[in-house]
Amino acid sequence: MRDETIANYLCAPKLDTKKFLYTAFLIFCLPKSLASSNSQIAPKAAVEFVTLDSNAAILLDGDEPLPIAKAAQDLADDFEKVMRKKPKIVHRAEDQSPVTIWIGEKSRLPRSMRPESLTEPESFSISVTHSGGKSQPGEIVLLAGADMRGTVYAIYEFSEKYLGVDPLYYWTDHKPLNRARIELPVSLNKQFSAPVFKYRGFFINDEDLLTGWAPGEAKDHTGISLLVWNKIFETILRLKGNMVAPGTWIFPDEPQIKLAGQRGLILTQHHAIPLGLNVARWPKDVPYSYSSHPEILERAWRNAVIAYPPNQEVLWTVGLRGLSDASYAAFDPSVRGSDKALGELITKAIANQMQIVRSLRPDAKFITSLWQEGARLVQQGDLDIPPEVATVWPDTGYGYLKDKGLLTAGQGAYYHVAMMNGRANQLTEMVPVERIDSEFGRYIKAGATHYMLLNTSDIRPVSMTTKAVMDIVWKGLPPDGAGDSDRFYRQWSSEEFGTKAAAQVSEVYKQYFATPAHLPGEQPALEYGDQYYHTDARRLLLEHMVGAPLYSLPGQAPTWVTPRVFSEPSENPRMQILAEALKGEIQRCGEAQPRWGALWAKAVAAEQLVSPERRAFYRAHVLTMIAIGRESNRVLLSVAEAVQNAEMGETARARTGVARALEALDEIFKAEANAEYGKWKGWYRGDWLAGIHRTRELVQIFAKHLDDPSSPMPPPIFWTGWEAYYRIMHYEGERTANVN
């Protein structure tokens, strides 16, 4: 056996001295028991590797689609991050190097190199083979896909697994380790089957932070710069997504639409803009009524479809909602109060929308998203969805999907890890991974894997749960531990913060999701999101100062509170409602505050275990989100105590509550400033939706009000949140939807 092994090396076309000497050492210097073929140390396997260094070339056919070429350029950039030198990209086999990364769709590869296993859409493989070229023999690392997107995924999977590039690197600032070379076994042959969910992607929604941080208005004529849009699209592809809804109130011909197509992504629309019609820009004095003026909406839908780039792949959303993401019934008295009439009109609209699209794109595919009233109408049997339209169930905004057991194969999900509703999360993580696992586990089991649109809002604050969802919709749940969220927390913590910190940081995440107070009267229980603290603090202040509308207690209708009424609460039903609201917030936030304190102490202690180069991200992602939660809880607690004291005429105690609230707000701004390192400078200047600055302004106004209840209040004292969308849409100027 020894002689035969040596002969094999001596007769090889190109003698590898290093391999030869190492093999000789194993054979002649180790005991026979270790060097034998039955030993765990197999000499031949030990030396069979391919070494990639900065001299490797990247080879792809010059006719490969543009999305593959862009991904190949990303791969070259990844090599530069690791090896400090960018490899050359070549387009002819004759120009390959001794070790070449060959990228190609299966159908474009030489027949002898085509992986036979790649038969499913978007499947791909990573393997090592020997070049068959006589003029330029060498080793090939083959990144092959069944189709265009499969090939793109092969590139990014290789980059993640073998170069160590975090698919979320842009948002996590995770730099791969520098290495001079990478060794791959010559036996490498990994096959990746088609994704579990057919359509998977992001909805960049309520994008206030991104817009404020990276505005694209002047140069790119977009709300967010094209440079950042490109990074968003790259992130989707690195996470094996294939679809995007690129913005909230957008037009079908905006620059990021074209860029998404160049990156190989399918365009889709969200529930509020069927067929891409930007209803938030509906022209003034033009009726919006499908019952009385159907021809106007049908022209507008057709114009929106025509406005998309002709070669852009689109998955069309059909349905009928009102302006500004409200129910259509709010705009049409003929269906208001009648779910049956509303369902019939939406059914008609869907049929006509499909006819419009198919007249222009015969092979069009459709989904309908049952946001808000849509789910109720289907559950009641008032809305009929054509069989060729995939039904997409939404969640509550808190990660609980609303199918109520009506889930069937071929359906899909619209899911949030960030949600702008005045109560959930815009600045921090909120949805526990175990909830994500449980809900998507149900959908996978039912075969409802046609579609998944993930609302990520501004991505950076919810990077962990974004990855959790995208991992599941690509490859499903682990077969040996479905729903094992602990495993995900440990893996994420290890990859992002180092193995030494993994156990402690994963416990921080688990405790974080269990720390907030819960909204009363909700089943299942819903957490206080970062928005709720500030929405409710502002509401309580306004109710006291100007008699703003009061959210009802469970089971009660909304009411108004007359300000500055110092009678006993029992003598005034309106005051009683406010008193009960204040008491509830004081109790719930008071109970939660020690939990936040304990979590903060645990997270600060864990920072010492985090790899030094990853501490900036740890502070930005973990410590900042905990600081926002802890101090926002303290803001609401302090405001509730201050208003309670003011209602009872205890002005001095109210001032103490104001001081505590202002101190907590300063701590939030300090934590946010610490997260604005490097390229993230100014990240929170676009906080127009959660509106923490608004909270501070109102607390300061309240402080003046305590001294003089008749002091003037600067306008606008009322703030609905729509002011934020005017800023998000500012780049659109006076443009309106085309209805002519």
ROSEMI-235712 format. One line per field, with one value per residue (C-alpha): x, y, z; residue number from 1. Coordinates in Angstrom, 1 decimal. Layout:
! residues N
X <- [X_...]
Y <- [Y_...]
Z <- [Z_...]
seq <- [NUM_...]
This chain:
! residues 740
X <- [0.0_2.9_4.7_1.5_0.7_4.2_4.0_0.7_2.3_5.5_3.4_1.0_1.0_2.2_4.2_3.1_6.2_4.4_1.8_4.4_6.6_3.5_2.3_5.7_5.8_2.4_3.3_6.9_7.0_3.6_2.8_1.1_-2.0_-2.5_-1.4_-3.5_-6.5_-8.8_-7.4_-9.2_-6.2_-6.4_-3.2_-4.8_-7.7_-5.4_-3.6_-6.4_-7.3_-7.3_-5.8_-7.4_-5.4_-5.4_-4.0_-7.2_-9.3_-13.1_-14.4_-17.8_-19.2_-19.4_-23.1_-24.1_-27.1_-26.3_-27.4_-24.8_-22.1_-23.0_-22.9_-19.5_-18.2_-19.5_-17.5_-14.4_-15.0_-15.4_-12.0_-10.5_-11.9_-10.3_-7.1_-6.5_-6.4_-9.2_-9.0_-9.3_-12.6_-12.1_-14.5_-12.6_-11.6_-8.1_-7.6_-8.2_-5.6_-4.1_-7.1_-10.2_-13.7_-15.9_-19.4_-22.2_-25.8_-26.0_-27.2_-24.2_-21.5_-19.6_-21.6_-19.0_-19.3_-23.0_-24.3_-27.0_-28.7_-29.7_-33.2_-35.3_-35.6_-33.1_-31.2_-27.4_-24.2_-20.6_-18.0_-14.4_-13.3_-10.4_-10.2_-10.6_-8.7_-5.5_-3.9_-4.6_-5.1_-6.0_-8.4_-11.9_-14.1_-17.5_-20.4_-23.3_-27.0_-30.0_-31.0_-29.9_-30.9_-29.6_-26.2_-26.4_-27.1_-24.2_-21.9_-23.2_-23.3_-19.7_-18.8_-20.6_-19.4_-15.8_-14.8_-16.7_-18.7_-21.8_-24.8_-25.9_-22.4_-23.6_-25.9_-23.8_-20.4_-19.1_-15.7_-14.4_-11.1_-8.0_-6.4_-3.7_-5.3_-8.4_-8.2_-11.1_-11.2_-11.0_-14.0_-16.2_-19.6_-22.4_-25.9_-28.6_-32.2_-34.9_-36.0_-38.9_-40.9_-41.2_-41.2_-39.3_-38.3_-38.3_-40.9_-39.0_-41.8_-42.2_-38.6_-38.1_-34.6_-33.3_-34.7_-33.3_-29.9_-29.3_-31.7_-31.5_-33.6_-31.2_-28.9_-30.9_-34.5_-35.4_-36.3_-33.3_-30.0_-29.4_-26.1_-28.1_-30.9_-28.1_-27.0_-30.6_-31.0_-27.6_-28.7_-31.9_-29.9_-27.3_-30.2_-31.5_-34.4_-35.8_-38.4_-38.7_-41.4_-39.0_-40.7_-44.0_-45.6_-43.7_-44.4_-43.7_-41.0_-38.8_-35.0_-34.8_-37.4_-35.0_-32.0_-33.9_-34.3_-30.7_-29.9_-32.2_-35.1_-38.8_-40.9_-44.0_-46.4_-47.7_-51.4_-52.0_-50.9_-52.4_-50.7_-48.3_-50.9_-49.6_-52.9_-51.2_-50.6_-54.2_-55.0_-57.2_-60.8_-60.7_-63.3_-61.9_-64.9_-64.9_-68.7_-69.5_-66.4_-64.8_-63.4_-61.1_-59.5_-59.2_-57.3_-55.1_-54.4_-53.6_-51.3_-49.5_-48.9_-47.6_-45.2_-43.2_-40.0_-41.2_-38.6_-39.0_-40.3_-43.3_-45.5_-48.7_-50.7_-54.4_-57.1_-58.9_-58.1_-58.7_-56.3_-53.5_-53.7_-57.3_-60.2_-61.9_-65.2_-64.0_-64.2_-67.4_-70.7_-72.3_-70.3_-69.8_-71.2_-71.8_-69.0_-71.0_-71.1_-67.5_-66.4_-68.3_-66.8_-63.2_-63.9_-65.0_-61.9_-59.6_-61.1_-60.8_-57.2_-56.2_-57.8_-55.8_-52.5_-53.0_-53.9_-50.3_-48.5_-50.3_-48.1_-48.7_-48.8_-50.9_-51.3_-53.7_-52.7_-55.5_-54.3_-56.7_-60.3_-59.3_-58.7_-62.0_-63.9_-62.3_-63.0_-66.6_-67.0_-67.6_-64.6_-64.0_-60.5_-59.9_-57.9_-55.1_-54.5_-52.4_-53.9_-51.4_-52.3_-51.0_-49.8_-50.9_-47.7_-46.5_-45.6_-48.9_-50.4_-54.2_-55.3_-57.4_-57.0_-58.1_-54.6_-54.2_-51.4_-50.3_-51.0_-48.4_-47.6_-47.1_-45.0_-43.5_-40.3_-40.9_-44.4_-45.5_-48.8_-48.2_-47.7_-45.2_-41.5_-39.8_-36.4_-35.7_-36.2_-39.6_-40.7_-39.2_-37.6_-39.7_-42.8_-41.2_-40.4_-43.9_-45.8_-43.6_-43.6_-47.4_-47.1_-44.4_-46.4_-49.5_-47.6_-48.5_-45.1_-45.9_-45.0_-43.5_-43.1_-41.1_-41.7_-38.3_-38.9_-35.3_-33.5_-30.7_-32.7_-34.2_-31.2_-31.4_-35.0_-34.7_-32.1_-34.2_-37.2_-35.1_-33.2_-36.5_-38.2_-35.0_-34.2_-37.0_-36.7_-34.0_-35.4_-33.9_-35.2_-38.0_-38.7_-35.4_-35.0_-32.2_-30.1_-30.6_-29.8_-26.6_-25.6_-26.3_-24.5_-21.5_-21.3_-21.8_-20.1_-17.7_-17.9_-16.8_-19.8_-22.3_-23.9_-24.2_-25.5_-28.1_-29.5_-29.6_-31.7_-34.1_-34.5_-34.9_-38.0_-39.5_-38.9_-41.5_-44.9_-47.9_-50.9_-54.0_-56.8_-54.9_-54.9_-52.3_-50.4_-48.7_-45.6_-45.1_-43.1_-40.8_-43.6_-46.2_-44.2_-44.1_-47.5_-49.1_-46.9_-47.9_-51.5_-51.7_-50.0_-52.5_-55.5_-54.5_-53.6_-56.1_-58.6_-57.4_-59.3_-58.6_-58.0_-60.7_-60.2_-61.0_-64.6_-65.3_-65.8_-63.3_-64.2_-62.8_-61.4_-62.0_-58.7_-57.8_-60.9_-59.9_-63.1_-63.0_-62.6_-65.7_-67.8_-66.6_-66.8_-64.3_-61.9_-62.4_-61.3_-58.2_-57.5_-57.7_-55.5_-52.8_-53.1_-52.7_-49.6_-48.0_-48.6_-47.4_-44.4_-43.5_-43.4_-41.4_-38.8_-36.8_-36.8_-35.3_-32.7_-31.7_-31.5_-29.3_-26.9_-26.7_-26.1_-23.4_-21.6_-21.8_-20.1_-16.7_-17.0_-17.7_-14.8_-13.2_-13.8_-17.5_-18.3_-19.4_-22.1_-23.0_-23.5_-25.5_-27.7_-28.0_-27.2_-29.0_-32.2_-32.2_-31.5_-34.4_-36.7_-35.6_-35.6_-38.8_-40.5_-39.2_-40.5_-44.0_-43.9_-42.7_-45.2_-48.1_-47.0_-46.7_-50.1_-51.7_-50.2_-51.2_-54.7_-54.8_-53.3_-49.9_-47.8_-44.5_-44.7_-45.7_-42.6_-40.5_-42.1_-41.3_-37.6_-37.4_-39.0_-36.6_-33.6_-34.8_-35.2_-31.7_-30.5_-32.2_-30.5_-27.2_-27.6_-28.6_-25.6_-23.4_-24.9_-24.1_-20.5_-18.7_-21.0_-24.1_-23.6_-27.0_-28.9_-31.6_-32.2_-35.0_-36.9_-40.2_-42.5_-41.7_-41.0_-38.9_-38.0_-41.8_-42.1_-39.4_-41.0_-44.4_-42.9_-41.2_-44.6_-46.2_-43.6_-44.5_-48.2_-47.7_-46.4_-49.2_-52.1_-53.0_-49.6_-49.7_-48.8_-46.7_-48.5_-48.9_-49.7_-51.5_-49.4_-50.8_-47.7_-48.6_-46.1_-43.4_-44.8_-44.7_-41.0_-40.5_-42.4_-40.8_-38.7_-41.9_-42.6_-46.1_-46.4_-49.7_-51.0_-51.7_-55.5_-55.9]
Y <- [0.0_2.4_1.7_2.2_5.5_6.8_5.7_7.5_10.8_10.2_9.5_12.5_15.0_17.7_16.7_18.6_18.4_19.5_16.8_14.2_14.9_15.1_11.7_10.2_11.4_9.8_6.5_6.0_7.9_7.0_3.6_1.3_1.3_5.0_5.0_2.0_2.3_1.4_4.2_7.5_9.2_8.5_9.8_10.3_12.3_14.4_15.9_16.2_19.9_22.8_26.1_29.3_32.5_36.0_34.6_32.6_33.8_34.1_32.8_33.4_33.4_36.8_36.1_35.3_37.5_40.8_39.7_36.9_39.4_41.7_38.9_37.8_41.3_41.1_37.8_39.6_42.3_39.6_38.1_41.5_41.8_38.5_38.5_42.2_41.6_41.4_38.4_39.0_38.2_36.5_35.3_32.7_29.2_29.9_32.6_30.6_30.3_27.1_27.4_29.0_29.7_28.9_30.5_29.4_28.4_24.7_25.2_27.4_25.1_22.5_19.3_17.4_19.9_20.2_19.0_16.5_17.1_20.6_20.0_22.3_26.1_28.1_24.9_25.2_23.4_24.1_21.5_21.0_19.4_19.2_21.3_19.3_21.8_20.5_23.9_25.1_22.3_23.2_22.9_24.2_25.4_25.2_27.5_26.3_27.0_25.5_29.0_32.6_33.0_29.6_30.6_33.9_31.9_29.6_32.6_34.1_30.7_30.1_33.6_33.0_29.4_29.6_33.2_33.9_36.9_37.6_37.9_40.9_42.4_45.8_46.1_44.3_45.8_42.3_42.0_38.6_37.4_38.2_35.0_34.4_31.3_29.0_25.2_23.3_19.4_18.1_15.9_19.0_18.5_20.2_20.2_22.7_22.0_24.4_26.8_25.8_28.9_29.8_33.6_35.2_38.8_42.1_44.9_48.1_49.8_52.9_53.6_56.7_55.9_54.9_58.0_60.3_58.7_58.1_60.4_60.0_62.9_65.3_62.8_59.7_61.1_58.4_58.5_56.4_56.6_54.0_53.1_51.9_50.4_48.3_47.1_46.2_44.1_42.5_41.6_40.0_37.8_36.9_35.6_33.6_35.9_36.5_39.3_42.9_45.5_48.5_51.2_52.2_54.9_54.6_54.7_51.8_53.7_54.8_54.2_51.5_49.4_49.2_48.5_45.6_44.0_44.4_42.5_39.7_40.3_39.9_43.0_42.7_45.2_45.4_45.3_49.0_49.6_46.8_46.7_49.4_52.2_54.8_55.7_57.9_60.3_60.2_63.5_66.0_66.4_63.0_60.5_57.4_55.1_51.8_51.5_54.9_55.6_52.2_53.6_56.0_53.3_50.9_53.5_54.2_50.4_50.0_53.0_51.6_48.3_50.0_52.1_49.1_48.3_45.9_43.2_43.4_40.2_41.1_39.1_41.1_42.0_42.4_43.7_46.9_49.1_52.8_55.7_55.8_52.1_52.3_50.0_50.8_51.0_54.2_55.9_54.4_54.8_52.2_49.3_50.9_48.7_45.7_43.1_41.2_44.2_45.1_41.5_41.4_44.7_43.5_40.3_42.3_44.5_41.5_40.0_43.3_43.8_40.3_41.0_44.3_42.7_39.7_42.0_43.3_40.4_37.1_35.0_37.1_35.6_37.0_37.1_38.9_40.0_39.8_42.7_44.0_43.6_41.2_38.3_38.9_38.9_35.6_34.0_35.1_33.8_37.3_37.5_35.0_34.7_33.1_29.8_31.3_34.0_32.9_33.8_35.5_35.7_38.6_38.6_40.9_43.0_41.0_37.8_35.9_34.9_35.5_32.5_31.1_27.6_28.2_27.7_25.5_24.4_26.9_29.9_32.2_34.8_38.5_38.8_41.6_41.8_45.5_47.1_50.8_50.9_53.1_50.1_47.7_48.2_50.6_51.0_47.6_43.8_42.6_39.3_36.2_33.6_30.9_32.7_32.8_29.1_28.2_30.2_29.2_25.7_25.6_27.0_24.6_21.6_22.8_23.3_27.0_27.9_29.8_33.3_35.2_38.9_40.1_43.6_44.7_48.5_49.9_46.5_47.5_47.5_44.0_42.3_39.2_38.3_39.2_36.4_34.0_34.4_34.3_31.1_29.3_30.3_29.2_25.9_25.2_24.2_21.8_18.3_17.2_20.2_22.2_25.3_25.2_29.0_28.5_27.0_30.1_32.5_30.6_30.4_34.1_35.1_33.0_34.3_37.9_38.2_35.3_31.8_33.0_35.3_33.0_31.4_34.6_36.7_34.1_34.3_38.1_37.8_35.3_37.5_40.6_39.1_38.2_41.6_44.1_44.7_43.4_45.2_44.5_42.5_41.0_37.3_36.1_38.6_41.4_43.1_46.8_47.8_50.8_52.9_52.1_53.8_57.1_57.0_56.4_58.9_61.6_60.5_60.8_64.3_65.5_64.1_66.0_69.3_69.6_66.8_64.6_61.5_58.7_55.1_53.0_50.4_46.9_46.5_50.3_52.9_55.7_58.8_62.3_63.6_67.1_68.6_69.9_68.6_68.2_66.4_62.9_60.4_58.5_61.7_62.0_58.9_60.4_61.1_57.6_56.2_58.4_57.4_53.7_54.2_55.9_53.3_50.5_52.0_52.8_49.2_47.5_49.7_49.7_45.9_45.8_48.4_46.1_43.4_46.0_46.9_43.2_42.7_45.8_44.6_41.2_42.6_45.0_42.1_40.0_42.8_41.8_38.4_39.9_39.8_43.3_43.9_43.1_45.3_48.3_46.3_44.7_48.2_49.3_46.2_44.7_47.5_50.2_48.2_47.4_51.0_52.2_49.6_50.3_54.1_54.2_52.1_54.7_57.6_56.1_55.3_58.8_60.5_58.4_59.3_63.0_63.2_61.3_63.9_66.8_65.5_65.5_69.0_67.6_69.9_69.4_65.7_66.1_68.1_65.3_62.9_65.3_65.5_61.7_61.4_64.0_62.2_58.9_60.6_61.9_58.4_57.2_59.9_59.0_55.3_56.2_58.5_55.6_53.5_56.1_55.2_55.1_55.1_55.2_58.8_60.4_57.1_58.2_61.7_60.1_58.9_60.5_57.6_56.4_60.2_60.2_63.8_64.5_62.9_65.1_68.3_67.4_66.6_70.1_71.7_69.8_71.2_74.7_73.8_72.8_76.3_78.0_75.9_78.8_79.1_79.0_75.7_75.7_74.2_71.4_70.0_67.1_64.7_61.9_60.4_61.2_64.1_61.4_60.1_63.6_63.6_60.0_61.0_64.5_63.5_62.8_66.5_67.3_64.1_62.2_58.9_58.8_58.5_59.7]
Z <- [0.0_0.9_-2.4_-4.4_-2.7_-3.4_-7.0_-7.5_-6.4_-8.5_-11.6_-11.1_-14.0_-11.6_-8.5_-5.4_-3.2_-0.1_-0.5_-1.3_1.7_4.0_2.8_3.1_6.7_7.5_5.9_7.1_10.4_12.0_13.4_11.0_13.2_12.5_8.9_7.8_5.6_8.5_10.7_11.4_9.9_6.1_4.5_1.1_2.5_4.7_1.7_-0.7_-0.6_-3.0_-1.8_-2.7_-2.4_-3.9_-7.2_-7.9_-10.8_-11.0_-14.3_-15.7_-19.2_-20.7_-21.6_-18.0_-16.9_-15.2_-11.7_-11.8_-12.9_-10.0_-7.5_-9.0_-8.4_-4.8_-4.5_-5.7_-3.1_-0.4_-1.4_-1.0_2.5_3.4_1.5_0.9_-2.8_-5.3_-7.7_-11.4_-13.1_-16.5_-19.2_-21.1_-19.9_-21.5_-18.9_-15.8_-13.1_-11.5_-9.1_-10.5_-9.2_-12.1_-11.8_-14.1_-14.7_-15.4_-18.9_-19.8_-18.3_-20.4_-20.4_-18.5_-15.6_-15.3_-11.9_-12.7_-9.3_-10.2_-11.4_-9.2_-9.6_-7.5_-6.5_-6.5_-5.7_-4.6_-5.6_-6.5_-9.8_-12.1_-15.2_-18.4_-20.4_-22.1_-22.5_-19.0_-16.5_-12.9_-10.1_-10.3_-7.5_-9.3_-8.1_-10.2_-10.2_-11.8_-13.0_-12.6_-9.0_-8.0_-9.4_-7.4_-4.2_-4.9_-5.0_-1.7_0.0_-0.9_0.4_3.7_4.4_3.1_3.2_6.4_5.1_7.2_4.8_7.0_7.1_5.9_8.9_11.5_10.4_10.6_8.9_8.0_9.3_7.2_5.8_3.3_1.9_2.2_1.9_0.4_0.3_-3.2_-2.3_-1.7_-3.4_-1.5_-3.1_-2.1_-3.0_-3.9_-1.1_1.1_0.3_-3.4_-3.1_-0.2_0.3_2.1_2.4_3.1_4.9_7.1_6.1_8.2_9.6_6.2_4.6_7.2_7.2_3.5_1.5_-2.2_-3.3_-4.9_-6.7_-7.3_-7.2_-4.6_-1.0_-0.1_-2.0_-4.7_-3.0_0.0_-2.1_-3.7_-0.3_0.6_-2.5_-2.0_1.6_0.3_-2.1_0.4_2.6_-0.3_-1.0_-4.5_-4.0_-2.8_-2.2_-2.3_-0.3_1.1_-1.1_-4.3_-8.0_-10.4_-12.4_-9.5_-9.9_-7.2_-9.2_-12.2_-9.8_-8.2_-11.6_-12.3_-9.1_-10.2_-7.8_-8.4_-7.8_-5.7_-4.2_-0.7_0.3_0.2_-3.4_-5.6_-9.0_-7.8_-7.8_-5.3_-3.7_-1.1_-4.1_-5.3_-7.1_-5.3_-6.5_-8.3_-7.0_-5.4_-5.7_-7.4_-7.1_-8.7_-10.8_-11.7_-14.9_-13.0_-10.9_-13.8_-15.8_-12.9_-12.4_-16.1_-16.1_-13.0_-14.7_-17.9_-15.8_-14.7_-16.8_-19.5_-18.7_-15.0_-13.4_-11.2_-8.8_-8.9_-5.8_-6.3_-4.0_-3.1_-0.2_0.6_0.4_3.0_4.0_5.3_4.6_1.3_3.1_4.7_1.3_-0.2_1.7_-0.5_1.2_4.6_7.3_5.0_4.8_2.2_-0.1_0.5_-0.2_-3.5_-4.6_-3.8_-5.6_-8.7_-8.4_-8.3_-11.4_-13.3_-12.1_-13.3_-16.7_-17.0_-16.1_-18.4_-21.3_-21.0_-19.5_-20.4_-18.0_-15.0_-11.5_-8.6_-4.9_-2.6_0.9_3.5_5.6_8.2_6.9_4.2_6.7_8.3_5.0_4.0_7.4_7.2_3.6_2.2_-0.1_-2.9_-4.2_-7.6_-7.5_-9.6_-6.9_-4.0_-0.6_1.8_5.4_7.5_11.0_13.8_13.6_16.6_14.7_15.2_11.8_11.4_9.4_12.4_11.2_7.6_6.3_3.2_0.9_-1.6_0.5_2.2_4.8_5.2_8.4_10.5_12.5_12.7_12.7_12.7_14.5_17.4_19.7_18.3_17.3_15.0_16.8_18.4_18.2_19.5_18.0_19.9_17.7_19.3_18.0_14.5_14.6_15.8_13.2_10.2_11.5_11.1_7.5_6.5_7.9_6.0_2.7_2.8_1.4_-1.8_-0.5_2.4_2.4_5.5_6.8_8.0_8.1_8.3_8.7_11.0_14.3_13.5_11.9_14.2_13.6_9.9_9.6_11.7_9.3_6.1_7.3_7.9_4.6_2.7_4.4_6.8_10.5_11.7_11.4_14.7_16.7_15.1_17.0_18.9_19.3_21.9_19.1_16.9_19.8_20.5_16.8_16.2_19.4_18.5_14.9_15.8_19.1_19.4_20.9_24.3_24.6_23.0_26.0_28.0_25.1_24.0_27.6_27.3_24.2_25.8_28.9_26.6_25.0_28.3_30.0_28.6_30.1_28.1_26.8_28.9_27.5_24.5_23.7_23.0_25.2_23.2_24.4_24.9_21.8_21.7_20.0_22.7_25.5_23.6_22.0_25.3_27.2_24.7_24.8_28.6_28.5_25.9_27.7_30.8_29.0_26.2_26.5_23.7_22.7_25.2_24.1_25.6_28.2_26.9_26.0_26.2_23.4_23.1_25.1_25.9_29.2_30.3_31.4_34.8_36.6_40.3_41.5_42.9_40.0_41.2_40.5_36.9_34.6_32.2_34.9_36.2_32.8_32.9_36.5_35.7_32.6_34.7_37.5_35.0_33.4_36.8_37.9_34.6_34.0_37.7_37.7_34.5_35.5_37.9_35.1_32.7_35.3_35.8_32.1_31.6_34.3_32.7_29.2_30.4_32.2_29.0_27.0_28.6_26.9_23.4_21.0_21.1_17.4_17.8_20.8_18.7_17.1_20.5_21.9_18.9_18.7_22.1_24.6_22.6_22.2_25.9_26.8_24.6_26.2_29.8_29.5_27.5_30.2_32.7_30.6_30.5_34.2_35.1_32.8_34.2_37.8_36.9_35.2_38.1_40.5_38.3_38.2_41.9_42.2_43.5_41.3_43.1_42.8_39.1_38.5_40.0_37.5_34.7_35.8_35.8_32.4_30.9_32.5_30.9_27.5_27.7_28.4_25.2_23.1_24.7_23.8_20.3_19.9_20.9_18.1_15.5_14.9_11.6_8.6_10.9_11.9_11.9_11.9_14.3_12.8_10.8_13.9_12.6_13.4_17.0_17.6_20.7_20.1_20.0_23.4_24.9_23.4_24.9_28.3_28.3_27.3_30.2_32.5_31.5_31.8_35.4_36.2_34.2_32.8_30.5_28.9_25.1_23.4_20.2_17.2_16.2_19.6_18.0_16.0_14.0_12.6_9.0_9.1_8.9_5.6_4.1_4.8_3.5_0.3_0.0_-3.0_-5.0_-5.1_-6.4_-8.4_-8.3_-9.5_-13.2_-13.5_-17.1]
seq <- [1_2_3_4_5_6_7_8_9_10_11_12_13_14_15_16_17_18_19_20_21_22_23_24_25_26_27_28_29_30_31_32_33_34_35_36_37_38_39_40_41_42_43_44_45_46_47_48_49_50_51_52_53_54_55_56_57_58_59_60_61_62_63_64_65_66_67_68_69_70_71_72_73_74_75_76_77_78_79_80_81_82_83_84_85_86_87_88_89_90_91_92_93_94_95_96_97_98_99_100_101_102_103_104_105_106_107_108_109_110_111_112_113_114_115_116_117_118_119_120_121_122_123_124_125_126_127_128_129_130_131_132_133_134_135_136_137_138_139_140_141_142_143_144_145_146_147_148_149_150_151_152_153_154_155_156_157_158_159_160_161_162_163_164_165_166_167_168_169_170_171_172_173_174_175_176_177_178_179_180_181_182_183_184_185_186_187_188_189_190_191_192_193_194_195_196_197_198_199_200_201_202_203_204_205_206_207_208_209_210_211_212_213_214_215_216_217_218_219_220_221_222_223_224_225_226_227_228_229_230_231_232_233_234_235_236_237_238_239_240_241_242_243_244_245_246_247_248_249_250_251_252_253_254_255_256_257_258_259_260_261_262_263_264_265_266_267_268_269_270_271_272_273_274_275_276_277_278_279_280_281_282_283_284_285_286_287_288_289_290_291_292_293_294_295_296_297_298_299_300_301_302_303_304_305_306_307_308_309_310_311_312_313_314_315_316_317_318_319_320_321_322_323_324_325_326_327_328_329_330_331_332_333_334_335_336_337_338_339_340_341_342_343_344_345_346_347_348_349_350_351_352_353_354_355_356_357_358_359_360_361_362_363_364_365_366_367_368_369_370_371_372_373_374_375_376_377_378_379_380_381_382_383_384_385_386_387_388_389_390_391_392_393_394_395_396_397_398_399_400_401_402_403_404_405_406_407_408_409_410_411_412_413_414_415_416_417_418_419_420_421_422_423_424_425_426_427_428_429_430_431_432_433_434_435_436_437_438_439_440_441_442_443_444_445_446_447_448_449_450_451_452_453_454_455_456_457_458_459_460_461_462_463_464_465_466_467_468_469_470_471_472_473_474_475_476_477_478_479_480_481_482_483_484_485_486_487_488_489_490_491_492_493_494_495_496_497_498_499_500_501_502_503_504_505_506_507_508_509_510_511_512_513_514_515_516_517_518_519_520_521_522_523_524_525_526_527_528_529_530_531_532_533_534_535_536_537_538_539_540_541_542_543_544_545_546_547_548_549_550_551_552_553_554_555_556_557_558_559_560_561_562_563_564_565_566_567_568_569_570_571_572_573_574_575_576_577_578_579_580_581_582_583_584_585_586_587_588_589_590_591_592_593_594_595_596_597_598_599_600_601_602_603_604_605_606_607_608_609_610_611_612_613_614_615_616_617_618_619_620_621_622_623_624_625_626_627_628_629_630_631_632_633_634_635_636_637_638_639_640_641_642_643_644_645_646_647_648_649_650_651_652_653_654_655_656_657_658_659_660_661_662_663_664_665_666_667_668_669_670_671_672_673_674_675_676_677_678_679_680_681_682_683_684_685_686_687_688_689_690_691_692_693_694_695_696_697_698_699_700_701_702_703_704_705_706_707_708_709_710_711_712_713_714_715_716_717_718_719_720_721_722_723_724_725_726_727_728_729_730_731_732_733_734_735_736_737_738_739_740]
